[in-house]
Amino acid sequence: MIPGWDGAKAMKASKFTDAQKAFILKQGEEGIPVAEVCRKAGISQATYFNWSEAE
């Protein structure tokens, strides 16, 4: 057992700020195809839709 480690896994910090996420989502809402928005942002479509559900 590693001292100070309780066995829980920590979540990885997002590489996108809330403002960046909002900007990416807004592009999709403005009519740009989601696939194109995701490709340019370097995220999966699943991530895009997870973010949109969280808003």
N, C-alpha and C positions, 0 to 999 in steps of 0.2 A: 504494500500500500504506500502511496506517495503521501508524505506529510503535508497537511494543509489542503488536501484534495478530497472532497467528499464523494467523488464518483459522478457528480452531475456534470453534464456537458454544457458548456457555455455557448450561447448563440454567437455566430459570426456577426460583426458589425457591418451594417450596410455601407456600400461604397457610394450610395446616393443620398443626398440630403433631402429633407422634406420638400424644399423648394424645387429641387431637380425632379423629384417624382411628380410634383404637381405640374411642372412644365411638360414633362413627357406625356402625362395623362391628358393635358389640355390639347396637345397636338392631335391626339386621337379623337377627341371630342369635336375638334374643328374640321374633321373630315379627311384628314390624312389617313391612309390605310394603316391599320394597326401593325401589320407585318412590316411595313416600311419604317414606322416609328420605332418598333422594337429592334430592327436591324441596325438603324442609325444609333440607337442608344446602347446597343450591345446587351440587350436583355431578351429573355424568352417571352413568348406571348403569354405563357402561364404566369410569369412574374407580373406582366402588365395587368392582367385580369385580377390577380391577387391584390395588387395595389388599388385597382379601381373599386374592388369590393370593400376594401378597408376604409376608403374615403367616405 
